[in-house]
Amino acid sequence: MTEITDTARRNGLGTNATVIGRKPRNGGQIKLTLFAANTIFYQAFMFALSLLPMLLAVRLSELAGRLRYWRRKNGVLPLQGKMALVLKAEPERAAAWWKRSFELAAREDMEAYIYPRLTKQTLSELIHVQGLDRLRAACADGKGAILYSGHVRGWFSFFVALGFHGFAVHTVGRTMKSQHPPVDSWFRERRNSFAERKLGCTFLWMTPGNFGVAAKALNALKRNEVLLVFLDPSEPTQGTKVDFLGRKTRMPPGPILMAQASGAPLLSFYVHRDEGCLKQVAEIGEPFYASRDLAGSLQHCASILEEQIRKHPADWTPWLDPTAELWRDSQP
């Protein structure tokens, strides 16, 4: 029986890998060794592609993603069907979105090797950010700003772009080691270190019992800096219930609680890459001030995220996570 194993949470290839195959019979150690060897080979290939002219590098990395999708097509059919059900789409349309997601995952892995060579001038070849004026206006009150979205392809490019535009940005999330195998974590931490070293952007990692993260996040807002947070559906025993993608699901209320405590505005963001376009686009929404109604404010943010997901479903990575709460009840 085919088993879908999410070895790189919310991602679809290589270091962004959803490894899909048969359950290994020779023990976990052999599986980890093979995964490490595959990851190292894959990363070497992505590095080589990153040295090519941008257009050629993008096209070849997307080709690698398509090939990986076709190799694993039968394994992803169950989730592909559920995606079609949730979005009320034809199976062929859902298949096209899944193929595109694999293409984008490979492209994202290749771009990780371009970041250290970026300048503010060459950044425009990689991403265009819409709504920077909204973010600057939101920070004009001196209370900082909270950018929220789901885990989308290109969020790290957006993170880097904000750093190049002079914003001090802090991403709040789970540690690499808590979500990924060791070799995978190493490559991700290498990418993250570039943003910290060159741009002064930092990561506030959430771990069980680490209440200091909330204090650091609030202090960053007091310094009129920017937080970047994610609102994907959380574990079924955590979070606040909202209407999302046609069903009741739970989302983390942390961003709303921080906005209530600090008075900082919340602004949505979403990154998408239209097929055939070289450049990705990041859209920053209008500022929203959380009310005392926690559930109502969270619902407002969830509805905006859902609207973007329905416009650009291939860019949202939780589709690829078979353990996500989104799939716990296949009926909307």
N, C-alpha and C positions, 0 to 999 in steps of 0.2 A: 504493500500500500504506500502510495506516495505521501511523503511528509513534507510540510512546509515549515522550515526553521528560520526564524527571524534572527540572524546572527548580527545584524547591525540595525538596531532599532530605528524604525521609520525611514529606512533607506533601501535602495534597490540594486546596488552593484558594487563589486570590489570592496573598497573600504566603506562604501555605501551599500553594503551587500545584503540582499535577501537570498540566502543560499537555499536552493530548492533541489531536493533529490531524495534518494532512498536512505532510510535510517541505517547508519553504519553498524556493521556486525563485529568489528574488531576493537571496540572500545573507544572511549572518549579521547585518549591520548593520540591515537592515530588520526582521529578526526581533526583534532586541534593542530597537529603537525601538518596535515595536508592543507588545512585552511590557511595556516601561516605561510606555507610555501606558495600557495595560490595568490595570497594577498601581496606578497613581496614581488612575485612575477608581474602581477597586474599593475602594481604601483610603478614598477620600472617601465612598463609599457606606457602608462599615462605620463610619466616624466618625459619620455622620448617624444610623445606627441606634443607636449607643451612647448617644445623647442621649435616646432614648425610654425610657419605663418599662421596667424589666428584663424582665418577662414578654413584652412586645411586641417588644422588641429581640431576644430569644432566638428567638421564633417566626419573625420575619421573616428573621433570619440563617440559620436552619435551612431556611427555604423557599428562600433563595438557593442554599444548598448542594444541595438536592434538584434544583432546576432545572439546576444545573451538572452534576450527575450524569446526568440524563436526556439532556442535550446530548452527553455523552461516553460514553454507555452502551456503544456498539459498540466504542469504543476500549479500554475496560477489560475487555472480555470475556475476553481471554486470561489476565490475572492473576486475574480473578474465578474462572475455572475452576480455576486452580492452587490458589487459596485453598480452594475446595471440596474439592479432592483432599487437601490437607494436613490439613484439619480433618475430613475424612470427612463432609462436609455435603452436603445437596441443593443444586443450583444456585440454587434460589429463595432458600434461606437465605443463601448467600454473597452473592447480589445485594442482599439486605436489609442485610447487614453493610456492603457497599461504599457503598450509599446513605447509611447512617447515618454512615459515616466522612466523606463529603463534607459532610453536615450539621454534624458536629462541627468540621470544619476551618473552615467559615464562621463558626460560633459563636465559635471560638477567636480568629479574626481580629477579630471585633467586640469581644470582651472585652479585647483589647489596649488599646483606648481607654478602658476603664473603670478600669483599674489606677491611673492617676494620681489618680483621684477617690476611691479606696477609703479607708476607715478600718477600724479593727479591728472596729467595730460593723457596718458594711455588708459586710465580708468574709464574714460568715455567710450572706449572700444568694447568694454566688457558689460557695462551697466549704465542705464539712464534712470536717475531718481526723479520722480515727479512728486511735488509737494514739499520740497525743502523749505519753501517760504512758510508753510503751515507749521512746520516743526520749529522754525526760528521764532515765529510769532507766539507759539505755545510756551517757549522758554523765556519770553520777554517778561513774564511776571516773576521770574526768579525762583520758581518752584520745580524746575526741571520738567521732564515729560516721560511718559511711559508708552513705548511703542509695543503693540501686541499683534500677534498673528498666530497661525498654526505653524507646524514644522513644514516649511515649503522649500522646494529647491531654490537655491540662490540666496537664501537668507544670509549666508556668510559673506557673499559678495556685497549685499546691502550693508551689512555690519562694517565691512572694510570701507565701503564708499562713504559712510557717515564719518568714519575716522578721517578720511582724506579731506572731507568738507569741514573739518575743525570741531566736530562734536566729540565730547568725551562720553563714550558709550560703554555700558556694562551689560553683558548678557547674563541673565539668570536662568540656570538650568541644572540638569543632573550631570554628575561627573562622567567623563568618558569611561573610566574604569568600571562604573556601575552598569554600563549599558553595552559595552563592546568587549570582545576578546582582547588579550594583551597586545598582540601585534597590530590589531586594528586601532586600538587606543593610542599606540605610539605614533602612528601616522596622523591621527587627528590632533593630538597634542602638539605635534610639530607644526601643523597648520595654524593652530591657535596661538602658538608662541610668536609667530610673525606679527599678528595683530597687536599683541601686548608689547612687543619690543619696538616695533616701528611706529605704531599709531597711538599707543597709550590706552588702547581699549582693553578692558579686562573681563574676566569671567567670574561670576559669583556662583560657585557650585553648591547645590543643595545636597546635603547628606542627612540621614536620620539623626535627629537630636541637635542639629547644627542651627540653633536659633540666631546665631550671629549673622547669617546671610540677610535676614530681614533688616537688621540694624544697619548693615553696610549699604543695603539698597536705599533705605530711607536717608542715610547720610549723603549718598550720591545725589539724591533729589534735592537735598538742602543745599548742595553745592551747585545747583542748577545744571546738573548733568542728566544724561538720558539712560533709561533702562530699556532693555529689549527682552520681552517675555513671550512665552508661548501659552496658548489656550486650548491645546488639543484635549479631547476627551481623556479623563484620568481613570484611575483604577475604580472599579465599581463600588468600593467601600469608602471612597474619598470624594471630595468635591461637592458642588452644588448642582442640583438638577436644572437643566435647561432644555428647551425644545431646539433640536439640532438635527438637520438632515432628515426630518420627518419622524423623529422619535425622541423620547426622553432619554437624556444621557447626562453624565456628570462632567463638569469642567472645574478646573482649579480656581478658587476664588481669590487666590493670592494677589493678582494684579489689581483687583477691585479694592481689596483691603489696603494695599499700599497707596492707591489713589485717594481713598477716603482719609487715611492717616496723614498724608502729605499735602493734599490739595492740588497735586499735580494732575494735569489733564492726560487722558488716554487718547492715543491716536492709533488707528489701525494701519497696518502695512501689509502688502502682499507683493510677492515677486513672481513674475511669470515670463515665460519665453515662448513667444508665438512661433509655430513651426515655420521654418524657412528664414527666420530672422536671426542674425548673428548676435545682436545685443539683447540682453534681458532688461526688463522694465520693472522698477520698484515703484509702487504707488503708496503714498502716505495720505491717509484720510483726514477728515476734519476732526478737530479736538472735541473730546467728550468729557464732561466732568461727572464723576460718579456721584450718585445721590446716596442717601442713607439706606435706600432699598438695595441691599446686596444682590439679591436674586434678580431684581429688575435690571440693575446695571450690568450684571453678568450676561443676562439675556440679550441686552442691547449689543454687547460686543460679540456674542456668539452669532447673532443674526447677521452682523456685518461680515464676519468670517465666512459664514455659510454662503452668503451672496457671492463672495469672491471664489470660493471653492467651486460653486456651480458654474461660474464663468470659465475657470481654468482648473479643472479637476486633476489634470495630469501633474500639476506642480505641487499638490498636497501629498506628503509622503505617508501619512498613517494608513492610506489604502493598502500599503504593502506590509503592514504589521498584522499578522493573523491573531495576535493576542490582544489587540486593541479592543476597548469596550464597545467600539462601534459595531463589532461583529458578534458580540455576545448574544444578541437577539437578531436573527437575520430578517425578521419581519418588522417593517416600519411601524 
